[in-house]
Amino acid sequence: MQYRTFGRTGIRMSALGFGAMRLPMTPDDQHVDEEKAIPVIRRAYELGVNYFDTAPYYCKSESEIVLGKAIKPFRDQIYVSTKNPIDNGDGVVFRQKLEESLRKLDCGWIDFYHMWGISWKSYEEHITAKDGPLAQARRAKEEGLIRHISYSFHDTPEALLRLIDTGNFESMTVQYNLLDRANEQAIQHAHEAGMGVVIMGPVGGGRLSGYSEQIRQLLPNGFGGNADLALRFVLAHPGVSVALSGMSTIEMVEQNAATVSRPEGLSAEERRQIAQALDELKRLADLYCTGCQYCMPCPNDVNIPQIFEFMNYHRVYGLTEHARAQYALLGTNHEWIKGENASACLECGECEGKCPQHLNIIEQLKEAHRTLGA
C-alpha cells in the first residue's frame, strides 16, 4: 500500500480510502448485510487501508453503524471521516448531528469531520454564521470530539479556490476522474496550501468500471482495465492524497489495493498523453452537445442535456453499458436523474430554436432512444 503525507496534519494516509456508501445490502435492499459488510471493511484494513469514509444517510442510514462495528478492534489505528449536512446556520442543529454520528459510530471522536456537499453560498450564509457550524466545529475540536475540520464540495472550481483560501479547513473531498477534470487546478492549489485532498468518484461513480476500447487506448501498455487506469490516473496527480473507492466485495478491495500498491505509477509523460487524449475526446463530445442547457426547459420535461451526455458516454467514450443503464432511469422519479427520456419528445421544435450550435436535436433524440433504449 502506498502512503502519502496528508497535508499539514502530517498523517501518513493510505492512497486508497474505503468509501462506505456501497456496502453489501440484504436482498430486499432495506438493510446493510453485516455478515458480508464487516469482513469487507476488515479486509481493507488488513491490506493497509487506514482512511474510512462514511456519512449519516449512506446505505439506508446504516453505514455509520456498521462501520463503527467493523473498526472496533483497530479504531485507534485508522482515521474515520463522516459528514454533517449543512441545511442552515443553526449551531445547535450542527452539534446534534455531530453527537448522533458519534453515537452511531460508537466511538469517542471523529478524525475528519466534513461539512457535507457545501457551496460558496452555504459557506457565506450558513457555515460562518454567528455560533454556527464553523464555530461549533471549532468548539468540538477543542473538546476532542473531532480532530480535523473538513468539507466535501460540489460547487464550481472558482468557488472551490475561494473556499481553499479561507484557511478554515484542513482537508477537502472533491470530485476528480478521467471524465471530469474540472477541479485539477484547485486540487493542486489545496495541496500547496497544506490541505489533505481526498478524491471521491475516481472511477466516475461506476461509469469507468466496465470495458471501453476508447479508454483502453489511453494507455495501451500495462493496461489492467478501466478501473485500474482510472485509479492510477487520479493518484498520478501530485496534489492528491487519497482516492476513495466505494467497495462492496472483498474482491473489489483486493483488486483496488493491488492497483494502489503497484510500485510504478503513471509517469508525468503518460499523464500528459492521457490528458491530451481526453481533451480530444472532450472536443468530439462537444460537437454533439456542449451541455450549455440553452435548450431547456423542455415543455414535455425531456432531459435533453442528460440524454446527450449519456449518448456521449456511448459514442465518444465507449461506455455503452453504463449509458444504457443510466438512460433507463429517466422517467422513473430517480433521486438524481430527473426528467423524461427521448420517447416523451413531441417534436415541437422549441429546443432547436434555442440551441447555439443549431443541432438537429429532434433527430438526435430519436437516435438516442434507438441506441440507449434497447
Buried (B, 14 or more C-beta within 10 A) or exposed (E): BBBBEBBEBEBEBBBBBBBBBBBBBEEEEEEBBBEBBBBBBBBBBEBBBBBBBBBBBBBEEBBBBBBBBBBEEEBEEBBBBBBBBBEEBBBEBBBEBBEEBBEBBBBEBBBBBBBBBBBBEBBEBBBBBEEBBBBBBEBBBEEEBBBBBBBBBEBBBEBBBBBBEEEBBBBBBBBBBBBEBEBBBBBBBBBEBEBBBBBBBBBBBBBBBBEBEBBBEBBEEEBBBBBBBBBBBBBBBEBBBBBBBBBBBBEBBBBBBBBBBBEEBBEEEBBEBBBEBBEEBBEEBBEBBBBEEBBBEBEBEBBBBBBBBBBBBBBBBBBBBBBBBBBBBBBEEEEEBBBBBBEBBEEEEBBBEEBEEEBEBBEBBBBBBEBBBE
